[in-house]
């Protein structure tokens, strides 16, 4: 069981690193000035809501975040023993 826990922690670390590697440059790009382009793209999009793909993507991202938090909490709990 310890083997699975170690691999779970490694997988959580990899997913965290990948998500930070994606979101940090995107945030820096968004803050660097092409805000007008983003505003223009938001004005032109159709008013249909997220759609099924957007909702599925949102659920996947929330699931990954919850999984990472659970792995971190489980790791802290097992380290105290």
N, C-alpha and C positions, 0 to 999 in steps of 0.2 A: 504494500500500500504506500510505503514511503517513496517507492519508485514513481508511482503515478502522481503523487503530490509534487515531487521535484519537477516532473515534466509539465505538470499543470502550471507551476510557478514560472517555468521557462517560457511556456506558451503565453502566459499573461504578460511577461516582460517583453516578448517579441511583439505582441499585439499593441502594447502601449507604445513601444518605440516606433512602430509603423504608423500608428495614428498621430503621434507627435511629429513624425517626419512629414506627414501630409498637412496637418493643420497649422503648424507654425509658419511654414512658408506662405501658405494661403493667407493667414492673418497679416503677415508682413506685406504681402502684395496688396492686400485690400487697404492697408493703412498708408501705402506709399503714394497714392494720388489718383489712380484710375477710378475713383469713386463715381465720377460722372458716367462712366461706362456701365457700372453696375446699376446706377439709378435708371439709366436709359433702358437697360435690359429688363429691369423690373417693371417698367412702364409698358413695355411691349408684350410681355408674356400674357397668354390667355388667362382669363379669370375662372379656370376650372378647378382650382384647388391643387392639392398634391398629386392626385392620381394614384393609381395602385402601386406604381413603381416607387414614388416618393414615400408613400406610407410604409412599404416594405423596407425601404432603405432606412427610414427613421427607426423602425422596430429593431432592425439588425444592429444599428449603432447603439441604441439604448440597451439591448441585450449584451453587447460586448462590454459596455461600461459597467453594467451590473455584475457581470462575470469577473471583471478585473477587481472591482471593489470586494467581492466575496473572496477571491483568492488572496487579496492583501489581508483581509480580516482573519481569514483562516490561518495564514502564515504567522500573524502576530499572536494568535491564540496558542498555536502549537509551540512557539518559541519560549513561552513562559514556563512550561513544564520542566 
